[in-house]
């Protein structure tokens, strides 16, 4: 009986891993399908690892909140930059201009 216990356990573990991979793939595809409303472009600021990223992203409303469809980084500014305020304002103007252009192209 011990002879069959190890292979049976390995088969069960392999099947569980396979099912987990299938579920994760399905979840990612479902997130993209979950975007049920009209997508729109918007400006966002992300702060990570000592950098401020000004990004433009396309989102659509979904069942569980907004779903991000794509993202473009407009500018990355180091947090310790002495001209951070000026560069941030310039990046925001550029990002808003890009959003306007992308919205026009999307229609």
C-alpha positions in Angstrom: 0.0 0.0 0.0 2.9 2.4 0.7 4.1 1.8 -2.8 1.0 3.5 -4.2 0.8 6.3 -1.6 3.7 8.4 -2.9 2.6 8.4 -6.6 -1.0 9.0 -5.6 0.1 12.0 -3.5 2.2 13.4 -6.3 -0.7 13.1 -8.7 -3.0 14.9 -6.3 -0.5 17.7 -5.8 0.1 18.0 -9.6 -3.7 18.2 -10.2 -4.1 20.9 -7.5 -1.2 23.0 -9.0 -2.7 22.6 -12.5 -6.1 23.7 -11.3 -4.6 26.7 -9.5 -2.8 27.8 -12.7 -6.1 27.4 -14.7 -7.9 29.5 -12.1 -5.3 32.3 -12.1 -5.4 32.5 -15.9 -9.1 32.6 -15.9 -9.1 35.4 -13.3 -6.8 37.6 -15.4 -9.0 37.1 -18.5 -12.1 37.8 -16.4 -10.6 41.1 -15.2 -10.2 42.2 -18.8 -13.8 41.1 -19.6 -15.0 42.7 -16.4 -14.5 46.2 -17.9 -18.1 46.8 -18.9 -18.3 50.5 -19.3 -16.7 53.0 -21.8 -13.0 53.2 -21.2 -11.4 56.6 -20.6 -7.9 58.1 -20.2 -6.9 59.7 -17.0 -3.8 61.2 -15.3 -2.4 59.6 -12.2 0.6 60.0 -9.9 2.4 57.0 -8.5 5.1 57.2 -5.9 7.5 54.3 -5.5 11.1 53.6 -4.6 12.1 57.2 -4.3 10.5 58.2 -7.6 7.4 60.1 -8.6 5.9 58.7 -11.8 3.4 60.8 -13.8 1.3 58.3 -15.7 -1.6 58.3 -18.2 -3.8 55.2 -17.9 -6.8 53.9 -19.6 -9.5 52.6 -17.3 -13.0 51.3 -17.6 -15.6 50.8 -14.9 -16.0 47.2 -13.8 -18.1 45.2 -11.4 -15.6 45.5 -8.7 -14.3 49.0 -9.4 -12.2 50.5 -12.1 -10.1 48.2 -14.3 -6.8 49.4 -15.7 -6.5 48.5 -19.3 -3.2 50.2 -20.2 -0.6 52.6 -18.7 2.0 55.0 -20.2 4.6 56.7 -18.1 4.9 60.4 -19.0 7.8 61.3 -16.7 9.7 59.9 -13.7 11.0 62.5 -11.2 13.4 61.6 -8.4 11.9 62.5 -5.0 15.1 64.3 -4.0 15.3 66.5 -7.1 15.7 70.2 -6.0 13.4 71.3 -8.9 10.7 68.7 -8.1 7.8 71.1 -8.0 8.6 72.7 -11.4 9.2 69.3 -13.1 6.0 67.9 -11.5 3.9 70.8 -12.9 5.5 70.4 -16.3 4.8 66.7 -16.3 1.2 67.2 -15.3 0.7 69.7 -18.2 2.2 67.2 -20.6 0.1 64.3 -19.2 -3.1 66.3 -19.5 -2.2 67.2 -23.1 -1.6 63.5 -23.8 -4.9 62.6 -22.3 -6.7 65.1 -24.5 -4.9 63.7 -27.6 -5.6 60.1 -26.7 -9.3 60.8 -26.0 -9.7 62.5 -29.4 -7.9 59.6 -31.1 -10.1 57.1 -29.2 -13.4 58.4 -30.6 
